[in-house]
Amino acid sequence: MGVITIRKGHDLALAGVPEKRLENLSRPLEVDLFPSDFRGLKPRMLVREGDRVEAGSPVFFDKRFPDVMFTAPASGMITSVIRGERRVLERITIDVDHRERFREFTRHNMDWIASLGPSVIRDELLSSGLWPVIRQRPFSVIADPGKPPKAVFVPAMPTAPFAPDILLQLEGREEEFAAGLRALARMTGTPVHVVIHADNRSPLFSGLGSVELHRFRGPHPAGNVGIHIHHIAPIRHREDRVWYVLPQDVARIGGLFLSGRLPVEKVIAVGGEPLRERHYLKVRHGVRLQDILKGNVPEGPARIISGDVLAGTGRAPGDPLGFYDEVVSVIPEKQERDFMGWLLPGFRKYSVTRLFPSGYRGMKSASLTTSMNGSRRVMIPFGNIESVLPMDILPTWLIKMILARDIDEMEKLGIYECDPEDFALCSFVDASKMEISEIIREGLEYIEKNG
C-alpha cells in the first residue's frame, strides 16, 4: 500500500494549541438541538413544549425523508421550541433530568453485526437518530437512505488548526470503532475507506477486515475528506454518491449496536490564545458553548467558533456546539487596522507567500486575530489560491462561473467534488479578501436547486 503525498497546502501555526489532557464536562442543565446544523433539512416536530423525552427518543424528522429521525441527546422536558421567520424551526431546548433515562434498542455482539441484513442496520440507524452522522458528497448533506453510495470514507487524520487527536478520541472505544466499521460495510456492501496519516502505526487501524486503509501525508487540507475522495474515488457527475463518517461517529454507530443505547457523548478539543485552559473535553451532544467555557472565559474581546478557525462557524456563548463539530476555537477579536501597516517590515506578520521577512524564518506559533488586514479588492489571479488547493480543479475559473451562475461550466470545472471546507484555506491566503468558501456554498446550493 503506497502513500499519497499532498504537496499543496499550508499548516496554520496558530497560538493556543490544546494540550492532550482529557477532562470530563459535568452534565449540563440544558441541551439544545439546532436544525440549522443540517444542510437542506426540512424538520417537522414530533413533540411539544412540556413533553418529556428519553435519550434516543425522536424529537423531529426530515419531511423529505420521513424515516430520518433526530433524537434527544438527553432525557428531560422540552422547555422551549423557538421558530423564526415563516415559522422556520430554529431551536429546541431540553431541560436535562438528574437521572438519565435511555430509550432501549436491540443489543448485538460483534459476530451478530456481521450477519445482520443491510435493512436491519439501516432501520436501526434511522430510528435511533444516528443516521444524520452519515453525510454524502456532492453537497455535503445527510445521506439519502434510499440510494446506496459507491464508497464510504472515514477521514482519520484531521489537519485543520486545533484538530483533535484521533487516538485520544477513540481511546477505550476500539471495539466500538471496529463494530461501526463492520456495520457500515455490511449495510452498504461497498468499500469502506479509512484514511490515516502515513506515520500512524497504531494497532487501532490494523486487522479491520475488509476495510481499505489508505495513508496520506502533507499539509492542510490533506486531512479533509474532500481531498481523500478526490484522490481515491473521484465524483465525476451528480449521480455519483460518496458517503463519509467521522471516526467518533463510527464508534457511536458501533456503540449503539453493542450497548443497545444511543451514545450521547464525544471528545472535543478546546483551544485558542485568549483561553487559560486549552485542553480536551468529553461533552454531551447539544451542550452550549458557555458550558464548555465555564470557568475558562476568554481574556479580552474574542470570537467563539464552533469548529476550526478556517471552516467553523462563529456562535454566541448561549448557542450549542455544532452537531458535526469537534473543536471549539477562540481567537482575539480585532476590527481596527494597523496604521500604515503596508509600510512596516513585517517581522511579526504571518506570511504564507513570504511577502514579509517572517515568511522566510518561519513562525512556530502565530497570534492571529479576526482582522482582515485590509479591504476587499477585485479578483486578481496571483496564484495564491492554486498553491494551497491539492485538487485537479481551476479554482479561479470555478469562482467566476459560480458568480456568473453558469451551471454547465460549473459542472465541467468539477463543482461536484467541491465543498466549502476544502476552500477555507483558499479564503485565508486570497489577496482579494474574497469569501471563497461562501461562494462555493452558493454555487452548490444554486446547482442543487436548479441543476
C-alpha positions, 0 to 999 in steps of 0.5 A: 500500500503506497502513500499519497503525498499532498504537496499543496497546502499550508499548516496554520501555526496558530497560538493556543494549541490544546494540550492532550489532557482529557477532562470530563464536562459535568452534565449540563442543565440544558441541551439544545438541538439546532436544525440549522446544523443540517444542510437542506433539512426540512424538520417537522416536530414530533413533540411539544413544549412540556413533553418529556423525552428519553435519550434516543427518543425522536424529537423531529424528522426530515419531511423529505425523508420521513424515516430520518429521525433526530433524537434527544441527546438527553432525557428531560422536558422540552422547555422551549421550541423557538421558530423564526421567520415563516415559522422556520424551526430554529431551536429546541431546548431540553431541560436535562433530568438528574437521572438519565433515562435511555430509550432501549434498542436491540443489543448485538455482539460483534459476530451478530453485526456481521450477519445482520441484513443491510435493512436491519442496520439501516432501520436501526440507524434511522430510528435511533437518530444516528443516521444524520452522522452519515453525510454524502458528497456532492453537497455535503448533506445527510445521506439519502437512505434510499440510494446506496453510495459507491464508497464510504470514507472515514477521514482519520487524520484531521489537519485543520488548526486545533484538530483533535487527536484521533487516538485520544478520541477513540481511546477505550472505544476500539471495539466500538470503532471496529463494530461501526466499521463492520456495520457500515460495510455490511449495510452498504456492501461497498468499500469502506475507506479509512484514511490515516496519516502515513506515520500512524502505526497504531494497532487501532487501524490494523486487522479491520477486515475488509476495510481499505486503509489508505495513508496520506501525508502533507499539509492542510487540507490533506486531512479533509475528506474532500481531498481523500475522495478526490484522490481515491474515488473521484465524483465525476457527475451528480449521480455519483454518491460518496458517503463519509463518517467521522471516526467518533461517529463510527464508534457511536454507530458501533456503540449503539449496536453493542450497548443497545443505547444511543451514545450521547457523548464525544471528545472535543478539543478546546483551544485558542490564545485568549483561553487559560485552559486549552485542553480536551473535553468529553461533552454531551451532544447539544451542550452550549458553548458557555458550558464548555467555557465555564470557568475558562472565559476568554481574556479580552474581546474574542470570537467563539467558533464552533469548529476550526478557525478556517471552516467553523462557524462563529456562535454566541456563548448561549448557542450549542456546539455544532452537531458535526463539530469537534473543536471549539476555537477562540481567537482575539477579536480585532476590527481596527487596522494597523496604521500604515501597516503596508509600510512596516517590515513585517517581522511579526506578520504571518506570511504564507507567500513570504511577502514579509521577512517572517515568511522566510524564518518561519513562525512556530506559533502565530497570534492571529486575530479576526482582522482582515488586514485590509479591504476587499479588492477585485479578483486578481489571479496571483496564484495564491489560491492554486498553491494551497488547493491539492485538487485537479480543479481551476479554482479561479475559473470555478469562482467566476462561473459560480458568480456568473451562475453558469451551471454547465461550466460549473459542472465541467470545472468539477463543482461536484467534488467541491465543498466549502471546507476544502476552500477555507484555506483558499479564503485565508491566503486570497489577496482579494479578501474574497469569501471563497468558501461562501461562494462555493456554498452558493454555487452548490446550493444554486446547482442543487436547486436548479441543476 
